[in-house]
């Protein structure tokens, strides 16, 4: 494709791309642009998760499912997980997928809490980044915003 001439092509590391996406998602979150934050954080979370799987590690979403099962089994209680792993993770990813795609038989409207969904996707992205040894420099800005806005 012909360039518009503004800049030349550059080589990008996918981990650098995901780090930038997550950092930008945090910036959008603290500006209260939650829907855009959600979709950008989702992209970063997916890249980090892919790298973890390639290293034989579990991304945080899969670890969370495993921990809930372990705790429920050790306490001898039924957990909230009535679905299998695939169905549960699909449910946890519902907002992520519904805000990025539209399928033929889907409703044209979507009910979601943009702030909550963006919050959890950022948390997942940060956890995955940490598992890869990657620091997200504005993570504390995000945490401070949450404490200031939600906990007072």
C-alpha positions in Angstrom: 0.0 0.0 0.0 1.3 3.4 -0.9 2.3 5.6 2.1 0.7 8.9 2.8 4.3 10.1 3.4 4.0 11.3 7.0 6.5 8.7 8.3 8.6 5.8 7.2 7.9 2.2 8.2 9.5 1.0 11.5 10.0 -2.4 13.0 7.9 -2.8 16.1 8.1 -5.4 18.9 4.7 -6.9 19.7 5.4 -6.5 23.4 6.2 -2.8 22.8 3.0 -2.5 20.9 1.0 -4.1 23.7 2.8 -2.0 26.3 1.9 1.2 24.4 -1.7 0.1 23.9 -2.1 -0.6 27.6 -0.5 2.6 28.6 -2.7 4.5 26.2 -5.7 2.6 27.6 -4.9 3.8 31.0 -4.6 7.4 29.8 -8.0 7.1 28.2 -9.4 5.5 31.3 -8.4 8.4 33.6 -9.8 10.8 31.0 -13.1 8.7 31.5 -13.1 7.5 27.9 -14.0 4.1 29.1 -15.2 2.4 25.9 -12.1 3.3 23.9 -10.0 2.3 27.0 -11.7 -1.1 27.0 -11.0 -1.9 23.4 -7.4 -0.8 23.5 -6.8 -2.6 26.8 -8.4 -5.7 25.3 -5.9 -5.6 22.4 -3.0 -5.4 24.8 -4.3 -8.1 27.1 -4.6 -10.5 24.1 -1.1 -9.9 22.9 0.4 -10.4 26.4 -1.8 -13.5 26.9 -0.5 -14.9 23.6 3.1 -14.4 24.7 2.4 -16.1 28.1 0.9 -19.1 26.4 3.9 -19.3 24.0 6.1 -19.5 27.1 3.9 -22.3 28.6 2.4 -20.0 31.2 -1.2 -19.2 31.9 -2.6 -15.7 31.3 -4.3 -14.2 34.4 -7.8 -15.0 33.1 -7.0 -18.8 33.0 -5.2 -18.6 36.4 -8.3 -16.9 37.9 -10.5 -19.8 36.6 -8.1 -22.3 38.1 -7.8 -20.6 41.5 -11.6 -20.4 41.8 -11.9 -24.1 41.1 -9.1 -24.9 43.6 -10.6 -22.8 46.4 -14.0 -24.2 45.8 -12.7 -27.8 45.9 -10.6 -27.2 49.0 -13.5 -25.7 50.9 -15.9 -28.3 49.6 -18.3 -25.6 48.2 -19.8 -25.0 44.8 -18.3 -22.0 43.2 -19.9 -19.5 41.0 -18.5 -21.4 38.0 -21.4 -23.5 36.7 -20.0 -23.4 33.2 -16.9 -25.1 31.9 -13.6 -23.2 31.4 -14.3 -22.3 27.8 -17.8 -21.0 28.6 -16.7 -19.1 31.7 -13.8 -17.4 29.9 -16.1 -16.5 26.9 -18.5 -14.9 29.4 -15.6 -13.0 31.1 -14.6 -11.8 27.6 -18.1 -10.9 26.5 -17.7 -7.1 26.6 -14.3 -7.3 25.0 -15.7 -9.3 22.1 -19.0 -7.6 21.7 -17.4 -4.1 21.5 -15.0 -5.3 18.8 -17.2 -7.5 16.6 -20.8 -7.7 15.3 -22.2 -11.1 14.4 -25.2 -11.6 12.2 -27.7 -12.6 14.8 -26.5 -10.3 17.6 -28.6 -7.5 19.0 -27.6 -4.1 17.7 -27.6 -2.7 21.3 -25.2 -3.7 24.1 -25.7 -3.1 27.8 -22.5 -2.8 29.7 -20.8 -0.8 32.4 -18.0 0.7 30.4 -16.0 1.8 33.4 -16.1 -1.6 35.1 -15.3 -3.5 31.9 -12.3 -1.2 31.1 -11.1 -1.4 34.7 -11.0 -5.2 34.7 -9.4 -5.4 31.2 -6.7 -3.0 32.3 -6.2 -5.1 35.5 -5.9 -8.2 33.3 -3.5 -6.5 30.9 -1.3 -5.3 33.8 -1.2 -8.7 35.5 -0.2 -10.4 32.2 2.5 -7.7 31.6 3.9 -8.3 35.1 4.0 -12.0 34.4 6.2 -11.2 31.4 8.4 -8.9 33.5 7.0 -5.8 31.8 6.3 -2.6 33.8 3.5 -0.4 32.7 4.8 3.0 33.7 1.4 4.7 34.3 -0.1 1.9 36.2 0.0 3.9 39.5 -1.8 6.8 37.7 -4.6 4.3 37.0 -4.6 3.0 40.6 -4.6 6.5 42.0 -7.6 7.4 39.8 -9.6 4.4 41.0 -8.8 5.2 44.7 -9.7 8.9 44.2 -12.9 8.4 42.2 -14.3 5.2 43.6 -13.2 4.8 47.2 -13.9 8.2 48.7 
